[in-house]
Amino acid sequence: MDAQSRGRADNIDPADQWVINPNTGEYELRLGSSAPQSSVPGPRRPDRGGGTAPRGRGDASPARDAHEPHDVRDAHDVRDAHGVRGSRETRQNRDAGSPAPRRRRGGGGGGGEPEQSQGPQGRRGRRPAKKKSGAKKALAWTAGGTAFVLVAGGTAGYLYLRHLEGNVTTTDIGSAGKNGFSKAEAFNILIIGTDKRTGKGNEGYGDPNSIGHADTNILLHVSKDRTNATALSIPRDLIVNVPDCPTRQEDGSEKVIPASDNVRFNISLGQLGRDPGCTMRTVDELTGASVDHFMMVDFNAVKTLTTAVDGVDVCLKHAVNDEDSHLNLPAGPSKVQGEQALAFVRTRHSWGNEGDLDRIKVQQQFMASLMRKMSSGDTLTSPTKLVKLAEAATKALTVDKGIGSVNTLKDVALELKKVPPKNISFVTVPVLDNPADGIHHKTVIVNPNAAPDVFDAIKNDVSFTEVKEKEKAVKDAQAARLKGSRSAASDVRVRIFNGGAVGGSAQDTLQWLQNEKGVLKSENAGNAPAELAKTTLEFAPDQAPQARELAALMGLPGSALKAGESVTNSQGLPAMTLTLGKDFKGAGASFSGPKKPPSVDKSTADKVQCAS
């Protein structure tokens, strides 16, 4: 593009360049007087890698079978006096000596259908597009806008994307999260609302010297099949242990901030120089669910996002005139934006018992309403509103580098839009009053009877709402993989990798399979190249009988079986690949997770509720 053309493109208002295509019912970018342009953007910046550094393994790497000794111990299986494994950085060391397996391709079926690519149609002609309802096209979360979908087209769209790229602030959190975003996996994003009062638009709120603590915290879990999502609120006054936290300094060096035990959750950010990665590590330790990314906003974000969509509908069971937050609304429905929207989510003394737990419920209702507004036809069919929303969302966000590009944030938003609002559940960590507070009830502690079930549901990708039809079809397909002929245990040939389980798990499993189950053609392959949440068994189609036998011996669910390719073992023979994921509980232990969600107080994004 020459200088003159570039100057004209820079002056284009994207909102003025979008026109409705009568054939599709969707907006497309029109440059000058030409026909609607392709929605394919110009040159793209490469996405960040989707892999993640292994967080906690450490199995012996040399391949071993029944004819070799089993005296290999785990060099990295380091624990302290309390039995707690070392930091992620300590546990990241992997065995470099494990030979890279050579794969051979198989054909046909057997034990499960190979996963098919969702690539474009192979025909030259294009299938006629169906007209879509604007209200059903997209669903966005408050921390990621569907606006990216519409502005990512043509020359002006590409230039505008580059402009949005400059709006987003990123933070290097090191190994606290993943290096990239995967569209094929379940994911967990920690949404942090900080109480930092400095900066434009934040003047006049509370203590101007606040360093910014984790005031509002939501762990957003999006299921692998995108049928459901769970937004788990974590009270700021919850007593937790904040682990050691390596943080990146401005000069590129790393500083480890020491752990703090029995402290409020909100000081996992800001205090002693802790960054959002420290808050992510705290959530990891609290819930056992690995946090992949974070999105952080401050007070001003609520004002700009609500203004961008021309207000959010709220409902009150009683009139409120709060002197602290300056919220002044009548009973019944109202629309809030800007300062009044911020006052609505900050108000604490006007709801329930005037505590943080009641404010969390009101904030959940507000976020559900904002989601409905951002996914409404009124917003999605207005290019002007979408551009305003894109500007507001990107300027409001601070994210980790793994999702720090606008294209990646667009991908996150596109995955989120697949989840029906009725299956987005808002849940709060079950808590009890802290007995150490006496009668003052300033803080809360985890309810040891109720919270573990909530955490397990998130870790095992269990929906808090009913998604019967699709779940049943998926479960039936998974169960079918276990049906059919089975090989003898002595004929099962498998290489065992540690892909996120406790250090030493691959070696322990090898010994258990050989000594107790007769799987003599097994070997320890060391650490997997990447960490997995779930244990998987990959096999070539002609190895399906072996896969079914190993699944029966280990109690693997059908979902763990993956038809793919075999690998060559240390003797040059084809073998299956067993990768022990984070769900691995020990050799011989059951893999069955919770099948039904726990009974907890929850709300869903599709329901309108009135604050009380």
Secondary structure, 3 states (H helix, E strand, C coil): CCHHHHHHHHCCCHHHHEEEECCCCEEEECCCCCCCCCCCECCCCCCCCCCCCCCCCCCCCCCCCCCCCCCCCCCCCCECCCCCECCHHHHCCCCCCCCCCCEEECCCCCCCCCCCCCCCCCCCCCCCCCCCCHHHCCCCECCECCHHHHHCCHHHHHHHHHHHHCCCEEECCHHHCCCCCCCCCCEEEEEEEECCCCCCCCCCCCCCCCCCCEEEEEEEEECCCCCCEEEEECCCCEEEEECCEEEECCCCCEEEECCEEEEEHHHHCCHHHCCHHHHHHHHHHHHCCCCCEEEEECHHHHHHHHHHCCCEEEEECCCEECCCCCCEECCEEEEECCHHHHHHHHCCCCCCCCCHHHHHHHHHHHHHHHHHHHCCHHHHCCHHHHHHHHHHHHHHCEEEHHHCCHHHHHHHHHHHCCCCHHHEEEEECCEEECHHHCCCCCCEEECCCCHHHHHHHHHCCCCCCCCHHHHHHHHHHHHHCCCCCCCCHHHCEEEEEECCCCCCHHHHHHHHHHHHCCCCEEEEEEECCCCCCCCEEEECHHHHHHHHHHHHHHCCCHHHEEECEEEECCCCCEEEEEEECCCCCCCCCCCCCCCCCCCCCEEECCCCCCEC
